């Protein structure tokens, strides 16, 4: 990798700020409760059936029953650290269309929804759909080796429960940056379980991790207080090619789009392009969190309720962003879209113009 790879553990004042943020915004206060033993299935209720599927052209569109996993064979035979992964869902009966609702997983009242990928290896990847999911009737996943390095790539870094790391990219710009974040642990390998954050209501536990506070020189990653499946994190930052659609440029006010709790905003990108060939990315902006993907895909908090945002109904000319009904962390949103075949970009990891 060609970029500087500096990181720093967050300072005490910043750590205190992050902790305060959890308490005030996300209610990640520890409530006295029984904590399930390590290795239990309380926060991992997937029935692990396995099926190998051909991944020719490195694209697989597959149907996975709720509660099942599939091991997909891509046969790239390289270093997984160098791979690109992109996963979208297709809802066929609830009106969400092509979406990222519940990406990484969500739990509410004992029901587990969403889907995620894990165990990315030289020739295979494992894709799992949670037991009560209703948004990922079909899953579309792409895996390939990009033809260029990111502008900044960190090494794998150990991260403790509740810890925040600051990564210094020093690229000197913000609006054209795109961030990728991967997780790793001994059980799930390289994965995206709990991406953005996942609250376990039954046991008042905050799982997963997210990135936030992207500036012209740094970006931060926080692992949530009770997470069990993220021992290490890795951050990539790229100076993106100019998108074919950017809501910052297309908005009449020329800024981040305000969105109210429980609201759906439709962005008309007008690209008239096959939606399976569009690369769409949404990010939030909020005080204290800055530009972030905290609770990306949506989350249910045991005290506040539904939080976060998600992309849905991506079509050849429009895409929607939905802000959950009780959300407090995404008052403003930005959407960028690239037409596949013309660009290299991260979404949320490395993509490029040679990807099928």
N, C-alpha and C positions, 0 to 999 in steps of 0.2 A: 504494500500500500504506500501511496506517495505522500500522504499528508502528515502534518505534525500530530502526535498522539499524546497530548497532555491531558491530565485530569487532576482534579483535586477533591478531596473529601470536603464537604460543605463546612463552612465556619460555624461556630456556635451561635452567633446572632442570626444567621440565615437559617440554621436548623431550627432555632426557636420560632422563627417566622413561619416555617413550613408546618411545624407542629401546631402553631396557633391557627393556621389556615385550615388544617384538618379539623380542629375542634370547632371553629366558627362556621365553616362552610360545609364540610362533609360529615361532620359529627363522627369522626373516626376516634371518638373517645372509647376507651376500653370499658365495656360494661361487664360487671361480674357475671360469669356464666361458665357452664361446663365447656372445656376445650377438648375436642375429640383427639384421641391419640394419633401420633404420627403414623401414617400409612393407612388410616381409616378412609372410607369412601364417602364421608360426609360432604366434603367439598370436591369430590371427584366421582360423580355418580354415573360414569359411562360404562356400559357393558361392553367389554372388549372383544367383540367378534372381529375377525380379520378376513379381508379379501384382497387379493392382489389384482390390480387393474393395470392394463397397458397404458403407458403415458407417452405414446408416440407424439411427436412434435412438441413434447413437453407441456401439453395442455390437456387437462382432464376435466370433463364435465360429468359429474356422477351423482346418482341418487343414493343417499345414505339414510337408513332408517334412524329415527330418533333413538338415542341411546347406544348407537353403534359407532365403531371406528372402521376405517379401511386403510390398509397399507398400500400405497400407490408406488409403482416402480417407474422412475424417470430415467435411470441408466445414464446419468451424466458422468459418473465415475470420476468426479473431481473432489475438490475440497469444499465441504458444505459452507465454510466461512465465506466463500466467494460466490455463493449462489444468490439468485434473486427469487423471491417468493411473493406471489400476489393471489389473494383469495377473495372471491365474491360469492354472495348467496343469491339464489333466485326463489322468490316466494310465488307460488302458483295459485293461492286461494285466499289470501288475506289482504291483497291490495298493496303490498310493499314492493313488488317487482324485483328488479336487480337492486340488492341492498347490502348493507353492512350492519344491520340491526343485531344487537347482542353479540357482536364480534368479540371473541375471546371468552365469552360466557357470561351469564347473569343468573342470579338466583333470587326468587321471591316466593315467600310462603311455602317453601319446600319444593318448588318447581324450578327446574334447571333448563334454561333455554340458551340458544346460540350454538356456535361451532368454532373450532379452532384447529390449528395444525401443530404437530409436535414431532419429535424424533426425526428431524431432517438429517439425512445421512448421505453418503456418497452416491447411492443409487436408489434410495427410497425416501418417502415421507409418509407420516401417518396423519390422517384427517379424521377428526372426531366431531360428532354431533351429540349434543346433550339430550338427556332423557325426555324432556318435555318441550323440545324446540318446535316452533311453528313458523320460523322465518327462513330457514335454509332447506327448503324442499329439494333443491338441487344446489350443488357446490361446484364452482368453477375455480380451478387452481392452475397457476402457471409457475413453472420453475425453469430457470436457465442460468447460464453463466454470462454476466455482463461483459461487454467488450471494453469497459473503461473502469478505472478505480474511482471511488468517491473522492471528493475534495478533502474530506477528513474522515478517518476511520480509527476508532479507538481499539485497543486490545480488549480482550475479555477481562472484566474487572469484577472482583468480589464485591458483593453488596449485602449488608445486613438488613434484617427486618427493621422497618421504620427508618432506614438510612437514606440520605440524599447525597448523590455524587454530582459534582460539577465537572463537565468536560469542556476543555478550552479548544475551540476550533480555529479562532483567530482569522476568520475569513473576511471580516470587515464590512459585511452587509447583512441585511435581515430579510427583506421582502422576497428575495429570490432564492432563499434557502429552503431546503426540504430535509427533514430529519427521519432517519430510520432507527428503530430500536428493536433489538433481539434479546431474548432471554435464554438461559441455559441452566440445567441442573442434571444430576446423575440419573434421575428417573425418566424425565421427558426429553432429555437431550436439548437440542436447539428447538425453541417453541414460541408460541404466542398465546398460551393459556393465561387468562387473566390480563390480557393487554388492555391498558387504560385503567384497570381496576375492577375488582369483583367483590361485592359485599356478600358475605354469608349471613343471611338474616337470622337463621335458627341459632347460631352460636355467636352472633355479634362479632364477626371476624372480617377484617379488611385484607383481601388477597390481591395479588397482581402487582403491577408497576406501571408507571407512565412517565413521559417526558414533559417538561414545562420550562417556562422562562427562557425561551430562545432569544438571544441577543446577537449583536454583530460579532461577538467573540466567544460566547459560551452557551451551553444548554445544560439543563439539570435533569436528572433522573431520580425518582423517588420510588423505593420499594415499600409497599404498604405493610402495616405493623404486624400482621399475622400470616403473611405469605409463607408458603411451604415449598413452592416449586420454582423459585428464582434464586439461584445461588450466585449467578453472574449475569452481567448485562454488557452489551456492546452497542455503541452508538456510531452511526454513519451520518455525515452531513454532506450535501451536494449543492453546488450552485446550479440551480435548475435552468434548463432551456426556457425561453419565454413560452408560457402556456398559450394554447390556442384560445382559451377562455380564462379570464381572471375576473372574479366578481369585484375586486378592488378597482379595476380599470373600467368595468362595464356599469358599475353603480353610478347613478346620477350625482351622488354626493362624493364619489371618489374615495370611499373608505370601507371599513368593515361593515357588514350588514347587521343591523340590530335585529334580534329575534326574541320574542317573548316566550316564557314558559308555556308549554303545551301547544306552541305554534308550529306550523309547517310552512316553510318558505320554498317556493319554486323558482329556481334559477334557469332562465332560458339562455342556454349557451349557443343555440342556433348553428351547430356545426354540421348537422345533417350527416352523421357518421354512425356506422354500426356500433351500438353501445358496447358490444363485446370487444371492440377495438378502441374504446376510450379509456383513458387513465384519469380517474377522478379522485380528487383529494379534498377533504374538508378539515379545517383547523378552527379552534376557538381562540378568543382573546378575552381575558378578564383581569381585573386588578389583582395584584400579588402573583397570579399564575402566569401573566404575560401570554404569549402565544403558546398553545399547549394542545395535548390530546388526552387530558385527564378525563376518565370515564367515557372515552370514545366508544361508540356502539351502544351506549346506554347502560345504566346500572340501577339497582334498587337498594336503597339504603334503609336500614331497619328503623330509623327515626324520621328521616326527611321524606322518604318515598323515592319516586323515580327521578333520576338525574342523568345528565349527559346528553349527547346528541348522536345522530346517525345519518348517514346517507341512505336514500331509498329512491325507488322509481327512476333509476338512470335510464334514459331513452336516447334516441338519436338526436334530440334537440333540447331536452330539459333534464334536470335532476332536482330532487328535493332534499332539504335538510329538515329533520324533525328534532325539536328540542323537547326533552321529556317534561312532564307536567309540573314537577316540583324542582326543576333544575335551578341551581344558584351559581353555576360556574361557567356558563357559556352565554353571556349576554350579547356577544357579537361573533359572527362566523364569516369565514372566507372560503370560497370554493375555487379551485383551479382544475382545469381539464386540458389534457393533451391528447391529440390524435395519434394513436399508435402507428408507427411507420415513419415518424419524423423526428423523434426526440429521444434523449436519454433523461430519465427522471426517476426519483424514488417514490414508491407508492405501496405501502409505507416504507419499502425497502428499495433496492436498486432495480430499475427497469431500464431497457434501452431499445434502440430502434431496430435491432436484429431479433428481438423476441418475437416468436410466432404469434 
